[in-house]
């Protein structure tokens, strides 16, 4: 089969473009097909984690993302949980992402998804091996042993026939690619219609001055069975968004924005409506993240309510995970089993995130309002509220997606999942702590696109043996013998094998008996 590109990507949202950038860094050619001719300006996907900041650093857009932020760090991008209404008596700091910044090589950010998309698209256009086709709708695909063929159409134009080695669907929850590839999905419908209201109100800016440094607000309300009212800044000039459950029959013309905002905030509000939309609260996950030469990432593979800010961040992690595995396979150093581990690793992360974090958040809210009332039992409610605050803020430290149970990780001691605890120690299957090597250099700055072997505290003889083992593996490896310092000692390991996505594949105090075999296992050989 003659290929127009190594990888075809359907969907130019942040995940699709992020994947294309990741592949371009390996000099793997891509064509991204996007049905929309311009970016949607509805704010979503705003809470970006430190791990996503590491992706931006890898993709060369950290500075541009920072400049695109509509809210400065000096202003503050943290959150608050309140009870009953925004102006109520009970509240606590919530989702304090900055608490775990020391474990990452980047800071968390907050900006609307369309601004992130703009930055990523500008970066993609800097690669000669990447193309973006806007205004083309994918209409059919053939998933064959030798490659994939995609047909795309645009009004008034002849159909476009594209061929590639692989195809990735990043085309949203209603994914054409998923359906065309015959991949089923599991849906858990909570039968809740939700509104997304975008509005402008400088008065609300003044109301929230009681919460300095806060940009999003989770309101726990009796009678909503744990489902949220949620307010967030789009910028500092009075642009806001609001999510809330509504009656199933609610339409745009029937939606009473004034009543909703008055109840959520606790007072009448001067505002101007900019957008009203609706979405259904449900969880869905594809039965498989890949079928033959077709793969899914982001919302095409998994979808959940925007509670806790997990969605876009998980999608970016899909792109990093799939990107290096697909590149390794195309370039010839990935083993026969490597691409299959994308589904193995990433699907377990979504299921764990949905069950242990998002659904638990909903259930915890429901339990609080069902069992405790500040009017009927003030002291009892305060005790429950204080416990609720502690439990809610454990999530940031305990959300540590890992691949400890992966078949290409050596020495993992638990099943892969999203729950863990941040640590400096290098542990098999977990994110590598980016130890600082100097004032302006961390270990991730010297790791490349290959398998990294980090050595610290070893003798020259041991270092030479490791270099020979890497050469014998016939896998692209780079050996980094770094000085043992207070920083690197935090790893508690003398030998660390690191994947291109900066997850630890092996960690030990001593050189393993067969380092060559370890490296081969990491790439699925």
C-alpha positions in Angstrom: 0.0 0.0 0.0 1.2 3.5 -0.9 1.0 5.7 2.2 0.2 9.4 2.1 1.3 9.5 5.8 2.5 7.1 8.4 -0.4 8.0 10.7 -3.8 9.5 9.8 -5.6 11.3 12.7 -9.3 12.1 12.6 -10.1 15.1 14.9 -8.0 18.2 15.4 -8.9 18.8 19.0 -6.1 19.1 21.6 -5.6 15.4 21.8 -5.4 14.8 18.1 -3.0 17.7 17.5 -1.0 16.8 20.6 -0.6 13.2 19.2 0.5 14.6 15.8 3.1 16.8 17.5 4.4 13.8 19.5 4.7 11.7 16.4 6.4 14.6 14.5 9.1 14.8 17.2 10.0 11.2 16.1 9.8 12.4 12.4 6.8 10.2 11.8 4.5 11.8 9.2 0.9 12.6 10.0 -2.2 14.0 8.3 -4.9 15.4 10.7 -8.4 15.6 9.3 -10.8 18.0 11.0 -14.5 18.5 10.0 -14.8 22.0 11.4 -13.3 25.0 9.6 -12.7 27.0 12.7 -12.2 26.6 16.5 -15.3 26.6 18.7 -15.0 29.3 21.4 -17.1 27.5 24.1 -14.8 27.3 27.3 -14.1 23.8 28.4 -11.1 21.6 29.3 -9.6 24.5 31.4 -8.0 22.8 34.4 -4.6 21.5 33.2 -2.4 19.5 35.5 1.4 19.6 36.1 1.7 16.4 34.1 0.0 18.1 31.1 2.5 20.9 31.7 5.3 18.3 31.2 3.7 17.4 27.8 3.7 21.0 26.8 7.4 21.1 27.7 8.1 18.1 25.6 6.1 19.5 22.7 7.9 22.9 22.9 4.9 25.1 23.7 5.3 25.9 27.5 6.0 29.6 26.9 3.2 29.9 24.3 0.6 28.2 26.6 1.6 30.5 29.5 1.2 33.6 27.3 -2.2 32.3 26.1 -3.6 32.0 29.7 -6.4 34.4 30.4 -5.8 34.3 34.1 -2.3 35.1 35.5 -0.6 33.0 38.1 -0.5 36.1 40.3 -4.2 36.4 40.2 -4.7 32.7 41.2 -6.2 29.6 39.6 -7.2 27.5 42.6 -10.7 26.4 43.6 -13.3 26.5 46.4 -16.1 24.2 47.5 -19.1 25.9 49.1 -22.3 24.5 50.6 -25.8 25.5 49.4 -24.7 28.7 47.5 -21.6 30.6 46.6 -22.2 33.2 49.3 -22.9 30.6 52.0 -21.2 30.2 55.4 -19.5 26.9 54.7 -16.6 26.6 52.3 -13.0 25.3 51.9 -10.1 25.4 49.5 -10.5 22.7 46.9 -8.4 20.9 44.2 -5.2 22.5 45.3 -3.1 21.2 42.4 -0.1 23.4 43.4 0.4 21.1 46.4 2.1 18.4 44.2 4.1 20.7 41.9 7.4 19.6 43.5 6.9 16.1 41.9 6.8 17.5 38.3 8.9 19.5 35.9 6.2 22.0 35.1 3.4 24.0 36.8 -0.4 23.5 36.4 -2.2 26.0 34.1 -5.7 27.2 33.5 -7.0 28.3 30.1 -9.9 27.6 27.8 -9.5 24.6 25.5 -9.8 26.7 22.4 -6.7 28.7 23.4 -4.8 25.5 24.1 -5.8 24.2 20.6 -4.7 27.4 18.9 -1.2 27.1 20.5 -0.9 23.4 19.6 -2.0 24.0 16.0 0.6 26.7 15.6 3.2 24.4 16.8 2.1 21.5 14.5 2.5 23.7 11.5 6.2 24.0 12.3 6.8 20.4 11.3 7.3 19.5 7.6 6.1 16.0 8.2 2.6 17.1 9.5 -0.4 18.4 7.7 -3.8 19.7 8.9 -6.8 19.5 6.7 -9.7 21.6 8.1 -13.3 21.5 6.8 -13.1 17.8 5.7 -15.5 15.2 7.1 -14.4 11.6 7.4 -17.0 9.4 5.7 -15.5 5.9 5.4 -12.5 3.9 6.4 -11.0 0.6 5.5 -9.0 -1.2 8.2 -6.8 -3.7 6.5 -3.8 -5.9 7.4 -1.6 -3.8 5.2 -2.8 -0.3 6.3 -5.8 2.0 6.5 -7.7 4.0 3.9 -9.8 7.0 4.8 -12.3 8.9 2.7 -13.0 12.5 3.6 -15.5 14.8 1.9 -16.0 18.6 1.7 -19.0 20.3 0.0 -18.1 21.3 -3.6 -14.9 19.3 -3.7 -14.0 15.8 -4.9 -13.7 13.2 -2.1 -10.2 12.9 -0.6 -8.7 9.4 -0.4 -5.9 9.1 2.2 -3.8 6.1 3.0 -1.7 5.4 6.1 0.0 2.7 8.1 -2.3 3.5 11.1 -5.3 5.7 11.9 -6.2 7.3 15.2 -9.7 8.6 16.1 -9.6 11.6 18.3 -13.0 12.8 17.0 -15.0 13.1 20.3 -17.6 11.1 22.2 -19.7 10.4 19.1 -16.6 9.2 17.3 -17.1 8.2 13.6 -13.8 6.3 13.8 -15.0 4.1 16.7 -18.2 3.3 14.9 -16.6 2.7 11.5 -14.0 0.4 13.1 -16.8 -1.6 14.8 -15.6 -0.9 18.3 -18.4 -1.1 20.8 -18.5 0.8 24.1 -20.0 0.5 27.6 -22.3 3.4 28.6 -23.3 4.2 32.2 -26.1 6.8 31.7 -26.9 8.8 34.9 -30.0 10.2 33.1 -29.1 13.8 34.0 -29.4 16.7 31.6 -26.9 19.4 32.3 -26.7 23.0 31.2 -23.5 24.8 30.1 -24.1 28.6 30.4 -21.5 31.1 29.4 -22.1 34.6 30.6 -20.5 37.9 31.4 -20.8 39.6 34.8 -18.4 42.0 36.4 -20.7 41.9 39.5 -19.7 38.3 40.1 -16.1 39.3 40.0 -16.8 41.5 43.0 -18.9 38.9 44.8 -16.0 36.4 44.7 -13.5 38.8 46.1 -14.1 37.0 49.4 -12.2 34.1 47.8 -8.8 35.7 46.8 -6.8 33.6 44.3 -9.8 31.4 43.4 -11.0 30.8 39.8 -13.5 27.9 40.0 -16.3 27.1 42.5 -17.9 23.8 43.3 -21.3 24.2 45.0 -22.6 21.3 47.0 -26.4 21.5 47.0 -29.2 19.5 48.8 -31.7 17.9 46.4 -29.2 17.3 43.5 -28.2 13.7 44.6 -24.5 14.7 44.5 -24.5 16.3 41.1 -22.8 19.7 41.0 -23.4 23.3 40.4 -20.1 24.6 39.1 -18.9 28.1 38.3 -15.6 29.0 36.7 -13.8 32.0 35.4 -13.0 32.2 31.7 -10.9 35.3 32.2 -10.5 38.1 34.8 -12.7 40.6 32.9 -16.1 39.1 33.8 -16.5 36.1 31.5 -17.8 33.0 33.3 -19.2 29.5 32.7 -21.8 27.6 34.8 -22.7 23.9 34.9 -25.8 22.6 36.6 -28.4 19.8 36.5 -31.7 20.9 34.8 -35.0 19.3 34.1 -34.9 16.7 31.3 -37.2 18.8 29.0 -35.3 22.1 29.4 -34.5 23.9 26.2 -32.5 26.9 25.4 -35.5 29.2 25.2 -37.0 27.7 28.4 -33.9 27.9 30.5 -34.2 30.5 33.2 -30.6 31.7 33.6 -31.5 34.4 36.1 -33.2 32.0 38.5 -30.4 29.5 38.2 -27.6 32.0 38.9 -29.5 33.6 41.8 -30.0 30.2 43.5 -26.4 29.2 42.9 -24.8 32.5 44.0 -27.3 33.5 46.7 -28.2 36.9 45.4 -29.6 38.5 42.2 -26.9 39.0 39.5 -26.5 41.4 36.6 -25.2 39.4 33.7 -25.3 38.9 29.9 -25.8 35.5 28.4 -23.2 34.5 25.7 -24.0 30.8 25.2 -26.5 28.2 26.4 -25.9 24.5 25.6 -26.8 21.1 27.1 -25.1 17.8 27.7 -26.1 14.4 29.1 -24.2 13.2 32.2 -22.9 9.8 31.4 -19.7 7.7 31.5 -18.6 5.7 28.4 -15.6 3.7 27.6 -14.7 1.8 24.4 -14.5 -2.0 24.7 -11.0 -1.7 23.1 -8.8 1.2 22.4 -7.6 -0.4 19.2 -8.8 -2.7 16.4 -6.3 -3.8 13.8 -4.6 -0.6 12.6 -7.2 1.7 14.0 -6.8 3.3 17.5 -8.8 5.6 19.7 -7.7 8.4 22.0 -9.3 11.1 24.2 -13.1 11.4 24.2 -13.3 8.9 21.3 -12.1 6.2 23.7 -13.5 7.4 27.0 -15.9 10.1 28.1 -17.1 11.3 31.5 -18.6 14.3 33.2 -16.1 17.3 33.6 -15.9 16.8 37.3 -12.4 17.2 38.7 -10.8 18.3 35.5 -9.6 14.8 34.4 -10.8 14.6 30.8 -8.4 16.7 28.7 -5.5 15.7 30.9 -6.2 12.0 30.3 -6.5 12.6 26.6 -3.0 14.2 26.5 -1.6 11.2 28.4 -3.2 8.9 25.8 -1.3 10.9 23.1 2.0 10.5 24.9 1.5 6.8 25.6 0.3 5.9 22.1 2.7 8.3 20.4 6.0 6.7 21.4 4.6 3.2 20.9 3.4 3.9 17.4 6.6 5.7 16.5 8.7 2.9 17.8 6.7 0.4 15.8 6.9 2.4 12.6 10.6 3.0 13.0 11.2 -0.6 13.6 12.4 -0.9 17.2 9.0 -1.5 18.8 8.2 -5.2 19.3 5.1 -7.1 18.1 3.3 -6.6 21.5 4.0 -2.9 22.0 1.0 -1.3 20.5 -1.3 -3.8 22.3 -0.1 -2.3 25.6 -1.7 1.0 24.8 -5.1 -0.5 25.4 -3.8 -2.5 28.4 -2.4 0.6 30.1 -4.7 3.4 29.2 -8.0 1.7 29.5 -7.3 0.7 33.1 -6.4 4.3 33.9 -9.8 5.6 32.7 -11.8 2.9 34.5 -9.9 3.6 37.7 -10.3 7.4 37.4 -14.0 7.1 36.7 -14.7 4.7 39.6 -12.3 5.9 42.3 -12.4 9.6 41.7 -15.2 11.0 39.6 -18.0 8.7 40.8 -16.7 8.8 44.3 -16.9 12.6 44.2 -20.5 12.4 43.2 -21.3 9.8 45.9 -19.5 11.7 48.6 -21.5 14.8 47.8 -24.7 12.9 47.8 -24.0 11.2 51.1 -23.1 14.5 52.8 -26.3 16.3 51.8 -28.5 13.2 52.5 -27.2 12.7 56.0 -26.4 16.2 57.3 -28.2 19.5 57.5 -26.7 22.6 59.0 -30.1 23.9 60.1 -31.2 20.7 61.9 -27.8 19.7 63.4 -25.2 22.5 63.2 -22.5 20.7 65.1 -23.0 17.4 63.4 -22.9 19.1 60.0 -19.7 21.0 60.8 -18.0 17.7 61.8 -19.1 16.1 58.6 -18.2 19.1 56.5 -14.7 19.2 58.0 -14.2 15.5 57.2 -15.6 16.1 53.7 -13.0 18.9 53.1 -10.1 16.6 54.1 -11.3 13.7 51.9 -12.0 16.0 49.0 -8.4 17.4 49.1 -6.8 14.0 49.3 -7.6 13.5 45.6 -4.8 15.8 44.3 -2.1 13.8 46.1 -3.7 10.4 45.5 -4.4 10.9 41.8 -1.2 9.2 40.4 -1.9 7.2 37.3 0.6 4.4 37.0 1.3 1.3 34.9 2.7 -0.9 37.7 0.8 -4.0 36.3 1.8 -3.5 32.7 3.3 -6.3 30.7 6.1 -4.1 29.6 7.1 -2.9 33.1 9.6 -4.9 35.1 9.0 -5.2 38.9 5.6 -3.5 39.3 3.9 -4.7 42.5 0.3 -3.8 41.9 -2.4 -3.5 39.3 -2.3 -0.5 37.0 -4.7 2.3 37.9 -5.2 6.0 38.8 -4.9 5.8 42.6 -1.5 6.0 44.4 0.6 8.6 46.3 3.1 11.0 44.9 6.7 10.2 45.8 10.2 11.0 44.8 11.2 7.4 44.8 11.6 5.8 41.3 9.1 3.0 41.2 8.4 0.6 38.4 5.4 1.7 36.3 5.2 5.2 37.9 6.0 8.7 36.7 9.7 9.6 37.0 10.4 12.4 39.5 12.3 15.0 37.5 15.3 15.4 39.8 17.1 18.6 39.3 20.7 18.2 38.0 21.5 21.9 38.2 19.8 25.3 38.8 18.3 25.2 35.3 18.4 21.5 34.3 16.3 18.5 35.3 16.7 14.9 34.2 13.9 15.1 31.8 15.8 17.8 29.9 18.5 15.3 28.9 16.3 12.3 28.2 15.6 11.8 24.5 13.1 10.0 22.3 14.6 6.6 23.0 14.7 4.3 26.1 16.7 6.1 28.8 18.9 4.3 31.2 19.8 6.5 34.2 22.7 5.4 36.4 23.7 7.0 39.7 26.2 5.9 42.3 27.7 3.1 40.2 31.3 2.3 39.5 32.9 2.9 36.1 33.0 -0.8 35.5 29.2 -1.1 36.1 28.5 1.9 33.9 30.6 0.3 31.1 28.7 -3.0 31.5 25.4 -1.1 31.2 26.5 0.6 28.0 27.4 -2.8 26.5 24.1 -4.2 27.5 22.2 -1.3 25.8 24.2 -1.9 22.6 23.5 -5.6 22.7 19.7 -5.0 23.0 19.6 -3.5 19.4 17.1 -1.0 20.8 17.7 2.8 20.7 19.0 3.6 24.2 20.8 6.5 25.8 22.8 6.0 29.0 22.9 8.9 31.4 25.4 8.5 34.2 24.5 11.3 36.6 26.2 12.4 39.8 24.7 11.2 43.1 23.4 14.2 44.9 20.7 14.9 47.5 18.3 15.3 44.5 19.1 12.1 42.6 19.3 10.1 45.9 15.6 10.7 46.2 15.1 8.1 43.5 16.5 5.4 45.9 17.8 3.6 42.9 21.1 3.1 41.1 19.6 2.0 37.8 16.4 3.4 36.3 15.0 2.4 32.8 12.7 5.1 31.5 10.3 5.0 28.7 10.0 8.0 26.2 6.8 9.1 28.1 8.9 9.4 31.3 7.4 6.5 33.1 9.7 4.2 34.9 10.0 0.7 33.3 12.5 -0.6 35.9 14.1 0.7 39.0 16.7 -1.1 41.2 19.6 -0.3 43.5 21.8 -2.6 41.5 22.3 -3.4 37.8 19.8 -6.2 36.8 21.4 -9.5 35.8 20.2 -9.1 32.2 19.7 -5.4 31.5 19.5 -6.3 27.8 16.4 -8.5 28.4 14.8 -5.7 30.5 15.2 -3.2 27.7 13.7 -5.6 25.1 10.7 -6.3 27.3 10.1 -2.6 27.7 9.5 -2.3 23.9 7.4 -5.4 23.7 10.0 -7.6 22.1 
